[in-house]
Amino acid sequence: MNLTDATLVLLLAARIHGTDEAVRVSAKSVVKKLPRSKRDLIYKVIDSESPLDLVGFLIENLEL
């Protein structure tokens, strides 16, 4: 798994479930599958008071 895959998982959790808890659980699920050097962003989502808002911010600032 790479960071793009993990980000997609978080975006889908936000879109499908729409709750902070769903995004946090998804982040916890994928963080261990990433290389240690790529885990910072996912840990920020896990530790955030509002993971759903943080993922929304990521979506707005995503470069395609």
N, CA, C and O atoms as a Tripos MOL2 file, in Angstrom:
@<TRIPOS>MOLECULE
protein
  256   255    64     0     0
PROTEIN
NO_CHARGES

@<TRIPOS>ATOM
      1 N           0.8530   -1.1710    0.0000 N.3       1 MET1
      2 CA          0.0000    0.0000    0.0000 C.3       1 MET1
      3 C           0.8970    1.2310    0.0000 C.2       1 MET1
      4 O           1.9500    1.2520    0.6380 O.2       1 MET1
      5 N           0.4630    2.2510   -0.7250 N.am      2 ASN2
      6 CA          1.2050    3.5080   -0.7280 C.3       2 ASN2
      7 C           0.3010    4.6220   -0.1890 C.2       2 ASN2
      8 O          -0.8660    4.3880    0.1230 O.2       2 ASN2
      9 N           0.8480    5.8180   -0.0860 N.am      3 LEU3
     10 CA          0.1130    6.9240    0.4990 C.3       3 LEU3
     11 C          -1.1250    7.2940   -0.3210 C.2       3 LEU3
     12 O          -2.1340    7.7220    0.2400 O.2       3 LEU3
     13 N          -1.0550    7.1350   -1.6140 N.am      4 THR4
     14 CA         -2.2100    7.4130   -2.4740 C.3       4 THR4
     15 C          -3.3580    6.4550   -2.1520 C.2       4 THR4
     16 O          -4.5130    6.8720   -2.0680 O.2       4 THR4
     17 N          -3.0410    5.1780   -1.9740 N.am      5 ASP5
     18 CA         -4.0640    4.1920   -1.6210 C.3       5 ASP5
     19 C          -4.6990    4.5180   -0.2690 C.2       5 ASP5
     20 O          -5.9180    4.4590   -0.1140 O.2       5 ASP5
     21 N          -3.8590    4.8610    0.7000 N.am      6 ALA6
     22 CA         -4.3510    5.1800    2.0430 C.3       6 ALA6
     23 C          -5.2520    6.4110    2.0120 C.2       6 ALA6
     24 O          -6.2870    6.4460    2.6780 O.2       6 ALA6
     25 N          -4.8580    7.4150    1.2440 N.am      7 THR7
     26 CA         -5.6660    8.6230    1.1210 C.3       7 THR7
     27 C          -7.0100    8.3110    0.4770 C.2       7 THR7
     28 O          -8.0400    8.8440    0.8900 O.2       7 THR7
     29 N          -7.0010    7.4640   -0.5140 N.am      8 LEU8
     30 CA         -8.2520    7.0610   -1.1610 C.3       8 LEU8
     31 C          -9.1740    6.3540   -0.1760 C.2       8 LEU8
     32 O         -10.3830    6.5820   -0.1940 O.2       8 LEU8
     33 N          -8.6310    5.5140    0.6710 N.am      9 VAL9
     34 CA         -9.4290    4.8280    1.6960 C.3       9 VAL9
     35 C         -10.0950    5.8570    2.6140 C.2       9 VAL9
     36 O         -11.2760    5.7370    2.9380 O.2       9 VAL9
     37 N          -9.3320    6.8600    3.0260 N.am     10 LEU10
     38 CA         -9.8960    7.8860    3.9080 C.3      10 LEU10
     39 C         -10.9790    8.7030    3.2010 C.2      10 LEU10
     40 O         -12.0050    9.0330    3.7960 O.2      10 LEU10
     41 N         -10.7450    9.0200    1.9470 N.am     11 LEU11
     42 CA        -11.7420    9.7730    1.1880 C.3      11 LEU11
     43 C         -13.0280    8.9680    1.0280 C.2      11 LEU11
     44 O         -14.1260    9.5130    1.1410 O.2      11 LEU11
     45 N         -12.8910    7.6940    0.7690 N.am     12 LEU12
     46 CA        -14.0740    6.8420    0.6270 C.3      12 LEU12
     47 C         -14.8190    6.6970    1.9490 C.2      12 LEU12
     48 O         -16.0500    6.7180    1.9690 O.2      12 LEU12
     49 N         -14.0930    6.5520    3.0470 N.am     13 ALA13
     50 CA        -14.7410    6.4600    4.3580 C.3      13 ALA13
     51 C         -15.5110    7.7410    4.6650 C.2      13 ALA13
     52 O         -16.6210    7.6980    5.1950 O.2      13 ALA13
     53 N         -14.9160    8.8660    4.3290 N.am     14 ALA14
     54 CA        -15.6000   10.1460    4.5540 C.3      14 ALA14
     55 C         -16.8470   10.2520    3.6860 C.2      14 ALA14
     56 O         -17.8970   10.7030    4.1440 O.2      14 ALA14
     57 N         -16.7240    9.8400    2.4490 N.am     15 ARG15
     58 CA        -17.8480    9.9430    1.5050 C.3      15 ARG15
     59 C         -18.9770    8.9600    1.8480 C.2      15 ARG15
     60 O         -20.1510    9.3290    1.8400 O.2      15 ARG15
     61 N         -18.6180    7.7250    2.1460 N.am     16 ILE16
     62 CA        -19.6290    6.6870    2.3750 C.3      16 ILE16
     63 C         -20.2710    6.8140    3.7530 C.2      16 ILE16
     64 O         -21.4960    6.7810    3.8740 O.2      16 ILE16
     65 N         -19.4450    6.9580    4.7960 N.am     17 HIS17
     66 CA        -19.9660    6.9420    6.1630 C.3      17 HIS17
     67 C         -20.2280    8.3360    6.7110 C.2      17 HIS17
     68 O         -21.2030    8.5500    7.4320 O.2      17 HIS17
     69 N         -19.3640    9.2820    6.3730 N.am     18 GLY18
     70 CA        -19.5810   10.6600    6.7760 C.3      18 GLY18
     71 C         -19.4580   10.9350    8.2640 C.2      18 GLY18
     72 O         -20.0620   11.8850    8.7630 O.2      18 GLY18
     73 N         -18.6830   10.1200    8.9890 N.am     19 THR19
     74 CA        -18.5070   10.3550   10.4250 C.3      19 THR19
     75 C         -17.0250   10.4110   10.7710 C.2      19 THR19
     76 O         -16.1800    9.8340   10.0870 O.2      19 THR19
     77 N         -16.7370   11.1300   11.8650 N.am     20 ASP20
     78 CA        -15.3610   11.1960   12.3440 C.3      20 ASP20
     79 C         -14.8520    9.8160   12.7220 C.2      20 ASP20
     80 O         -13.7110    9.4630   12.4230 O.2      20 ASP20
     81 N         -15.6880    9.0500   13.3700 N.am     21 GLU21
     82 CA        -15.2590    7.7250   13.8370 C.3      21 GLU21
     83 C         -14.9230    6.7920   12.6770 C.2      21 GLU21
     84 O         -13.9580    6.0330   12.7610 O.2      21 GLU21
     85 N         -15.6850    6.8350   11.6200 N.am     22 ALA22
     86 CA        -15.4050    5.9780   10.4590 C.3      22 ALA22
     87 C         -14.0740    6.3460    9.8120 C.2      22 ALA22
     88 O         -13.3110    5.4690    9.4090 O.2      22 ALA22
     89 N         -13.8010    7.6320    9.7140 N.am     23 VAL23
     90 CA        -12.5380    8.0810    9.1270 C.3      23 VAL23
     91 C         -11.3800    7.6690   10.0340 C.2      23 VAL23
     92 O         -10.3470    7.2070    9.5500 O.2      23 VAL23
     93 N         -11.5480    7.8360   11.3490 N.am     24 ARG24
     94 CA        -10.4960    7.4690   12.2960 C.3      24 ARG24
     95 C         -10.2240    5.9650   12.2640 C.2      24 ARG24
     96 O          -9.0650    5.5510   12.2710 O.2      24 ARG24
     97 N         -11.2550    5.1600   12.2300 N.am     25 VAL25
     98 CA        -11.0850    3.6980   12.1750 C.3      25 VAL25
     99 C         -10.3970    3.2970   10.8760 C.2      25 VAL25
    100 O          -9.5260    2.4260   10.8810 O.2      25 VAL25
    101 N         -10.7690    3.9080    9.7880 N.am     26 SER26
    102 CA        -10.1240    3.6090    8.5080 C.3      26 SER26
    103 C          -8.6520    4.0020    8.5270 C.2      26 SER26
    104 O          -7.8040    3.2820    8.0000 O.2      26 SER26
    105 N          -8.3540    5.1360    9.1310 N.am     27 ALA27
    106 CA         -6.9600    5.5830    9.2260 C.3      27 ALA27
    107 C          -6.1400    4.6140   10.0660 C.2      27 ALA27
    108 O          -5.0050    4.2920    9.7140 O.2      27 ALA27
    109 N          -6.7010    4.1550   11.1580 N.am     28 LYS28
    110 CA         -5.9990    3.1830   12.0050 C.3      28 LYS28
    111 C          -5.7800    1.8770   11.2610 C.2      28 LYS28
    112 O          -4.7860    1.1870   11.4880 O.2      28 LYS28
    113 N          -6.6920    1.5430   10.3860 N.am     29 SER29
    114 CA         -6.5830    0.3100    9.6230 C.3      29 SER29
    115 C          -5.4480    0.3610    8.6060 C.2      29 SER29
    116 O          -4.7520   -0.6330    8.3990 O.2      29 SER29
    117 N          -5.2620    1.5060    7.9770 N.am     30 VAL30
    118 CA         -4.2670    1.5900    6.9020 C.3      30 VAL30
    119 C          -2.8840    2.0200    7.3680 C.2      30 VAL30
    120 O          -1.8980    1.7730    6.6730 O.2      30 VAL30
    121 N          -2.7900    2.6610    8.5330 N.am     31 VAL31
    122 CA         -1.5080    3.2340    8.9410 C.3      31 VAL31
    123 C          -0.4120    2.1790    9.0790 C.2      31 VAL31
    124 O           0.7470    2.4520    8.7680 O.2      31 VAL31
    125 N          -0.7580    1.0010    9.5320 N.am     32 LYS32
    126 CA          0.2440   -0.0500    9.7240 C.3      32 LYS32
    127 C           0.6850   -0.6820    8.4100 C.2      32 LYS32
    128 O           1.6930   -1.3880    8.3630 O.2      32 LYS32
    129 N          -0.0470   -0.4380    7.3750 N.am     33 LYS33
    130 CA          0.2840   -1.0090    6.0710 C.3      33 LYS33
    131 C           1.1860   -0.0970    5.2450 C.2      33 LYS33
    132 O           1.6570   -0.4770    4.1730 O.2      33 LYS33
    133 N           1.4210    1.1090    5.7560 N.am     34 LEU34
    134 CA          2.2750    2.0740    5.0560 C.3      34 LEU34
    135 C           3.7130    1.9790    5.5590 C.2      34 LEU34
    136 O           3.9460    1.5780    6.7000 O.2      34 LEU34
    137 N           4.6640    2.3400    4.7280 N.am     35 PRO35
    138 CA          6.0470    2.4480    5.2090 C.3      35 PRO35
    139 C           6.1130    3.5350    6.2910 C.2      35 PRO35
    140 O           5.3640    4.5110    6.2410 O.2      35 PRO35
    141 N           6.9870    3.3650    7.2400 N.am     36 ARG36
    142 CA          7.0910    4.3090    8.3650 C.3      36 ARG36
    143 C           7.2890    5.7500    7.9010 C.2      36 ARG36
    144 O           6.7880    6.6780    8.5350 O.2      36 ARG36
    145 N           7.9950    5.9390    6.8290 N.am     37 SER37
    146 CA          8.2770    7.2970    6.3510 C.3      37 SER37
    147 C           7.0400    7.9950    5.7830 C.2      37 SER37
    148 O           7.0630    9.2090    5.5800 O.2      37 SER37
    149 N           5.9760    7.2620    5.5260 N.am     38 LYS38
    150 CA          4.7700    7.8280    4.9080 C.3      38 LYS38
    151 C           3.5840    7.9150    5.8680 C.2      38 LYS38
    152 O           2.4710    8.2170    5.4380 O.2      38 LYS38
    153 N           3.7980    7.6590    7.1450 N.am     39 ARG39
    154 CA          2.6930    7.5670    8.0950 C.3      39 ARG39
    155 C           2.2660    8.8870    8.7270 C.2      39 ARG39
    156 O           1.2160    8.9390    9.3670 O.2      39 ARG39
    157 N           3.0370    9.9430    8.5700 N.am     40 ASP40
    158 CA          2.7620   11.2010    9.2800 C.3      40 ASP40
    159 C           1.3600   11.7430    9.0190 C.2      40 ASP40
    160 O           0.6510   12.1020    9.9590 O.2      40 ASP40
    161 N           0.9640   11.8040    7.7770 N.am     41 LEU41
    162 CA         -0.3450   12.3500    7.4280 C.3      41 LEU41
    163 C          -1.4670   11.5340    8.0690 C.2      41 LEU41
    164 O          -2.4320   12.0980    8.5850 O.2      41 LEU41
    165 N          -1.3400   10.2300    8.0360 N.am     42 ILE42
    166 CA         -2.3860    9.3640    8.5880 C.3      42 ILE42
    167 C          -2.4690    9.5210   10.1040 C.2      42 ILE42
    168 O          -3.5640    9.5230   10.6680 O.2      42 ILE42
    169 N          -1.3200    9.6530   10.7650 N.am     43 TYR43
    170 CA         -1.3280    9.8850   12.2090 C.3      43 TYR43
    171 C          -1.9800   11.2230   12.5460 C.2      43 TYR43
    172 O          -2.6340   11.3410   13.5830 O.2      43 TYR43
    173 N          -1.8190   12.2130   11.7060 N.am     44 LYS44
    174 CA         -2.4760   13.4990   11.9400 C.3      44 LYS44
    175 C          -3.9870   13.3520   11.8510 C.2      44 LYS44
    176 O          -4.7200   13.9930   12.6050 O.2      44 LYS44
    177 N          -4.4540   12.5190   10.9410 N.am     45 VAL45
    178 CA         -5.8970   12.2550   10.8320 C.3      45 VAL45
    179 C          -6.3820   11.5360   12.0830 C.2      45 VAL45
    180 O          -7.4250   11.8900   12.6340 O.2      45 VAL45
    181 N          -5.6410   10.5320   12.5380 N.am     46 ILE46
    182 CA         -6.0360    9.7690   13.7270 C.3      46 ILE46
    183 C          -6.1050   10.6690   14.9560 C.2      46 ILE46
    184 O          -7.0390   10.5580   15.7510 O.2      46 ILE46
    185 N          -5.1340   11.5550   15.1200 N.am     47 ASP47
    186 CA         -5.0420   12.4040   16.3030 C.3      47 ASP47
    187 C          -5.9070   13.6550   16.2230 C.2      47 ASP47
    188 O          -6.0350   14.3790   17.2110 O.2      47 ASP47
    189 N          -6.4890   13.9140   15.0890 N.am     48 SER48
    190 CA         -7.2880   15.1240   14.8980 C.3      48 SER48
    191 C          -8.5780   15.0750   15.7230 C.2      48 SER48
    192 O          -9.1560   14.0090   15.9340 O.2      48 SER48
    193 N          -9.0140   16.2520   16.1840 N.am     49 GLU49
    194 CA        -10.3010   16.3270   16.8890 C.3      49 GLU49
    195 C         -11.4580   16.0740   15.9340 C.2      49 GLU49
    196 O         -12.5020   15.5550   16.3280 O.2      49 GLU49
    197 N         -11.2580   16.4480   14.6700 N.am     50 SER50
    198 CA        -12.2870   16.2420   13.6570 C.3      50 SER50
    199 C         -11.6570   15.6790   12.3820 C.2      50 SER50
    200 O         -11.3530   16.4290   11.4540 O.2      50 SER50
    201 N         -11.4630   14.3690   12.3400 N.am     51 PRO51
    202 CA        -10.8510   13.7540   11.1590 C.3      51 PRO51
    203 C         -11.6260   14.0120    9.8690 C.2      51 PRO51
    204 O         -11.0270   14.1260    8.7990 O.2      51 PRO51
    205 N         -12.9180   14.1030    9.9600 N.am     52 LEU52
    206 CA        -13.7440   14.3380    8.7750 C.3      52 LEU52
    207 C         -13.4400   15.7060    8.1750 C.2      52 LEU52
    208 O         -13.3490   15.8370    6.9540 O.2      52 LEU52
    209 N         -13.2820   16.7210    9.0130 N.am     53 ASP53
    210 CA        -12.9310   18.0540    8.5190 C.3      53 ASP53
    211 C         -11.5310   18.0700    7.9150 C.2      53 ASP53
    212 O         -11.2920   18.7380    6.9090 O.2      53 ASP53
    213 N         -10.6080   17.3360    8.5290 N.am     54 LEU54
    214 CA         -9.2450   17.2790    8.0060 C.3      54 LEU54
    215 C          -9.2220   16.6160    6.6340 C.2      54 LEU54
    216 O          -8.5160   17.0740    5.7360 O.2      54 LEU54
    217 N          -9.9790   15.5530    6.4680 N.am     55 VAL55
    218 CA        -10.0620   14.8940    5.1630 C.3      55 VAL55
    219 C         -10.7230   15.8210    4.1520 C.2      55 VAL55
    220 O         -10.3250   15.8500    2.9870 O.2      55 VAL55
    221 N         -11.7190   16.5730    4.5790 N.am     56 GLY56
    222 CA        -12.3400   17.5610    3.6960 C.3      56 GLY56
    223 C         -11.3450   18.6090    3.2430 C.2      56 GLY56
    224 O         -11.3580   19.0200    2.0830 O.2      56 GLY56
    225 N         -10.4800   19.0450    4.1520 N.am     57 PHE57
    226 CA         -9.4280   19.9940    3.8050 C.3      57 PHE57
    227 C          -8.4690   19.3760    2.7910 C.2      57 PHE57
    228 O          -8.0370   20.0450    1.8520 O.2      57 PHE57
    229 N          -8.1370   18.1040    2.9790 N.am     58 LEU58
    230 CA         -7.2510   17.4110    2.0350 C.3      58 LEU58
    231 C          -7.8730   17.3560    0.6440 C.2      58 LEU58
    232 O          -7.1850   17.5460   -0.3590 O.2      58 LEU58
    233 N          -9.1570   17.0990    0.5910 N.am     59 ILE59
    234 CA         -9.8510   17.0200   -0.6960 C.3      59 ILE59
    235 C          -9.7970   18.3620   -1.4190 C.2      59 ILE59
    236 O          -9.5510   18.4170   -2.6240 O.2      59 ILE59
    237 N         -10.0260   19.4360   -0.6800 N.am     60 GLU60
    238 CA        -10.0230   20.7730   -1.2890 C.3      60 GLU60
    239 C          -8.6630   21.1580   -1.8270 C.2      60 GLU60
    240 O          -8.5670   21.9000   -2.8040 O.2      60 GLU60
    241 N          -7.5950   20.6540   -1.1900 N.am     61 ASN61
    242 CA         -6.2410   21.0500   -1.5720 C.3      61 ASN61
    243 C          -5.4910   19.9600   -2.3250 C.2      61 ASN61
    244 O          -4.2680   20.0180   -2.4550 O.2      61 ASN61
    245 N          -6.2100   18.9870   -2.8110 N.am     62 LEU62
    246 CA         -5.6040   17.8850   -3.5560 C.3      62 LEU62
    247 C          -5.2410   18.3460   -4.9640 C.2      62 LEU62
    248 O          -6.0600   18.9290   -5.6750 O.2      62 LEU62
    249 N          -4.0270   18.0790   -5.3420 N.am     63 GLU63
    250 CA         -3.5980   18.4280   -6.7010 C.3      63 GLU63
    251 C          -3.8030   17.2170   -7.6120 C.2      63 GLU63
    252 O          -3.2600   16.1400   -7.3650 O.2      63 GLU63
    253 N          -4.5700   17.4080   -8.6350 N.am     64 LEU64
    254 CA         -4.8450   16.2980   -9.5460 C.3      64 LEU64
    255 C          -4.0150   16.4040  -10.7890 C.2      64 LEU64
    256 O          -4.1150   15.5520  -11.6730 O.2      64 LEU64
@<TRIPOS>BOND
     1     1     2 1
     2     2     3 1
     3     3     4 2
     4     3     5 am
     5     5     6 1
     6     6     7 1
     7     7     8 2
     8     7     9 am
     9     9    10 1
    10    10    11 1
    11    11    12 2
    12    11    13 am
    13    13    14 1
    14    14    15 1
    15    15    16 2
    16    15    17 am
    17    17    18 1
    18    18    19 1
    19    19    20 2
    20    19    21 am
    21    21    22 1
    22    22    23 1
    23    23    24 2
    24    23    25 am
    25    25    26 1
    26    26    27 1
    27    27    28 2
    28    27    29 am
    29    29    30 1
    30    30    31 1
    31    31    32 2
    32    31    33 am
    33    33    34 1
    34    34    35 1
    35    35    36 2
    36    35    37 am
    37    37    38 1
    38    38    39 1
    39    39    40 2
    40    39    41 am
    41    41    42 1
    42    42    43 1
    43    43    44 2
    44    43    45 am
    45    45    46 1
    46    46    47 1
    47    47    48 2
    48    47    49 am
    49    49    50 1
    50    50    51 1
    51    51    52 2
    52    51    53 am
    53    53    54 1
    54    54    55 1
    55    55    56 2
    56    55    57 am
    57    57    58 1
    58    58    59 1
    59    59    60 2
    60    59    61 am
    61    61    62 1
    62    62    63 1
    63    63    64 2
    64    63    65 am
    65    65    66 1
    66    66    67 1
    67    67    68 2
    68    67    69 am
    69    69    70 1
    70    70    71 1
    71    71    72 2
    72    71    73 am
    73    73    74 1
    74    74    75 1
    75    75    76 2
    76    75    77 am
    77    77    78 1
    78    78    79 1
    79    79    80 2
    80    79    81 am
    81    81    82 1
    82    82    83 1
    83    83    84 2
    84    83    85 am
    85    85    86 1
    86    86    87 1
    87    87    88 2
    88    87    89 am
    89    89    90 1
    90    90    91 1
    91    91    92 2
    92    91    93 am
    93    93    94 1
    94    94    95 1
    95    95    96 2
    96    95    97 am
    97    97    98 1
    98    98    99 1
    99    99   100 2
   100    99   101 am
   101   101   102 1
   102   102   103 1
   103   103   104 2
   104   103   105 am
   105   105   106 1
   106   106   107 1
   107   107   108 2
   108   107   109 am
   109   109   110 1
   110   110   111 1
   111   111   112 2
   112   111   113 am
   113   113   114 1
   114   114   115 1
   115   115   116 2
   116   115   117 am
   117   117   118 1
   118   118   119 1
   119   119   120 2
   120   119   121 am
   121   121   122 1
   122   122   123 1
   123   123   124 2
   124   123   125 am
   125   125   126 1
   126   126   127 1
   127   127   128 2
   128   127   129 am
   129   129   130 1
   130   130   131 1
   131   131   132 2
   132   131   133 am
   133   133   134 1
   134   134   135 1
   135   135   136 2
   136   135   137 am
   137   137   138 1
   138   138   139 1
   139   139   140 2
   140   139   141 am
   141   141   142 1
   142   142   143 1
   143   143   144 2
   144   143   145 am
   145   145   146 1
   146   146   147 1
   147   147   148 2
   148   147   149 am
   149   149   150 1
   150   150   151 1
   151   151   152 2
   152   151   153 am
   153   153   154 1
   154   154   155 1
   155   155   156 2
   156   155   157 am
   157   157   158 1
   158   158   159 1
   159   159   160 2
   160   159   161 am
   161   161   162 1
   162   162   163 1
   163   163   164 2
   164   163   165 am
   165   165   166 1
   166   166   167 1
   167   167   168 2
   168   167   169 am
   169   169   170 1
   170   170   171 1
   171   171   172 2
   172   171   173 am
   173   173   174 1
   174   174   175 1
   175   175   176 2
   176   175   177 am
   177   177   178 1
   178   178   179 1
   179   179   180 2
   180   179   181 am
   181   181   182 1
   182   182   183 1
   183   183   184 2
   184   183   185 am
   185   185   186 1
   186   186   187 1
   187   187   188 2
   188   187   189 am
   189   189   190 1
   190   190   191 1
   191   191   192 2
   192   191   193 am
   193   193   194 1
   194   194   195 1
   195   195   196 2
   196   195   197 am
   197   197   198 1
   198   198   199 1
   199   199   200 2
   200   199   201 am
   201   201   202 1
   202   202   203 1
   203   203   204 2
   204   203   205 am
   205   205   206 1
   206   206   207 1
   207   207   208 2
   208   207   209 am
   209   209   210 1
   210   210   211 1
   211   211   212 2
   212   211   213 am
   213   213   214 1
   214   214   215 1
   215   215   216 2
   216   215   217 am
   217   217   218 1
   218   218   219 1
   219   219   220 2
   220   219   221 am
   221   221   222 1
   222   222   223 1
   223   223   224 2
   224   223   225 am
   225   225   226 1
   226   226   227 1
   227   227   228 2
   228   227   229 am
   229   229   230 1
   230   230   231 1
   231   231   232 2
   232   231   233 am
   233   233   234 1
   234   234   235 1
   235   235   236 2
   236   235   237 am
   237   237   238 1
   238   238   239 1
   239   239   240 2
   240   239   241 am
   241   241   242 1
   242   242   243 1
   243   243   244 2
   244   243   245 am
   245   245   246 1
   246   246   247 1
   247   247   248 2
   248   247   249 am
   249   249   250 1
   250   250   251 1
   251   251   252 2
   252   251   253 am
   253   253   254 1
   254   254   255 1
   255   255   256 2
@<TRIPOS>SUBSTRUCTURE
     1 MET1         2 RESIDUE 1 A MET
     2 ASN2         6 RESIDUE 1 A ASN
     3 LEU3        10 RESIDUE 1 A LEU
     4 THR4        14 RESIDUE 1 A THR
     5 ASP5        18 RESIDUE 1 A ASP
     6 ALA6        22 RESIDUE 1 A ALA
     7 THR7        26 RESIDUE 1 A THR
     8 LEU8        30 RESIDUE 1 A LEU
     9 VAL9        34 RESIDUE 1 A VAL
    10 LEU10       38 RESIDUE 1 A LEU
    11 LEU11       42 RESIDUE 1 A LEU
    12 LEU12       46 RESIDUE 1 A LEU
    13 ALA13       50 RESIDUE 1 A ALA
    14 ALA14       54 RESIDUE 1 A ALA
    15 ARG15       58 RESIDUE 1 A ARG
    16 ILE16       62 RESIDUE 1 A ILE
    17 HIS17       66 RESIDUE 1 A HIS
    18 GLY18       70 RESIDUE 1 A GLY
    19 THR19       74 RESIDUE 1 A THR
    20 ASP20       78 RESIDUE 1 A ASP
    21 GLU21       82 RESIDUE 1 A GLU
    22 ALA22       86 RESIDUE 1 A ALA
    23 VAL23       90 RESIDUE 1 A VAL
    24 ARG24       94 RESIDUE 1 A ARG
    25 VAL25       98 RESIDUE 1 A VAL
    26 SER26      102 RESIDUE 1 A SER
    27 ALA27      106 RESIDUE 1 A ALA
    28 LYS28      110 RESIDUE 1 A LYS
    29 SER29      114 RESIDUE 1 A SER
    30 VAL30      118 RESIDUE 1 A VAL
    31 VAL31      122 RESIDUE 1 A VAL
    32 LYS32      126 RESIDUE 1 A LYS
    33 LYS33      130 RESIDUE 1 A LYS
    34 LEU34      134 RESIDUE 1 A LEU
    35 PRO35      138 RESIDUE 1 A PRO
    36 ARG36      142 RESIDUE 1 A ARG
    37 SER37      146 RESIDUE 1 A SER
    38 LYS38      150 RESIDUE 1 A LYS
    39 ARG39      154 RESIDUE 1 A ARG
    40 ASP40      158 RESIDUE 1 A ASP
    41 LEU41      162 RESIDUE 1 A LEU
    42 ILE42      166 RESIDUE 1 A ILE
    43 TYR43      170 RESIDUE 1 A TYR
    44 LYS44      174 RESIDUE 1 A LYS
    45 VAL45      178 RESIDUE 1 A VAL
    46 ILE46      182 RESIDUE 1 A ILE
    47 ASP47      186 RESIDUE 1 A ASP
    48 SER48      190 RESIDUE 1 A SER
    49 GLU49      194 RESIDUE 1 A GLU
    50 SER50      198 RESIDUE 1 A SER
    51 PRO51      202 RESIDUE 1 A PRO
    52 LEU52      206 RESIDUE 1 A LEU
    53 ASP53      210 RESIDUE 1 A ASP
    54 LEU54      214 RESIDUE 1 A LEU
    55 VAL55      218 RESIDUE 1 A VAL
    56 GLY56      222 RESIDUE 1 A GLY
    57 PHE57      226 RESIDUE 1 A PHE
    58 LEU58      230 RESIDUE 1 A LEU
    59 ILE59      234 RESIDUE 1 A ILE
    60 GLU60      238 RESIDUE 1 A GLU
    61 ASN61      242 RESIDUE 1 A ASN
    62 LEU62      246 RESIDUE 1 A LEU
    63 GLU63      250 RESIDUE 1 A GLU
    64 LEU64      254 RESIDUE 1 A LEU
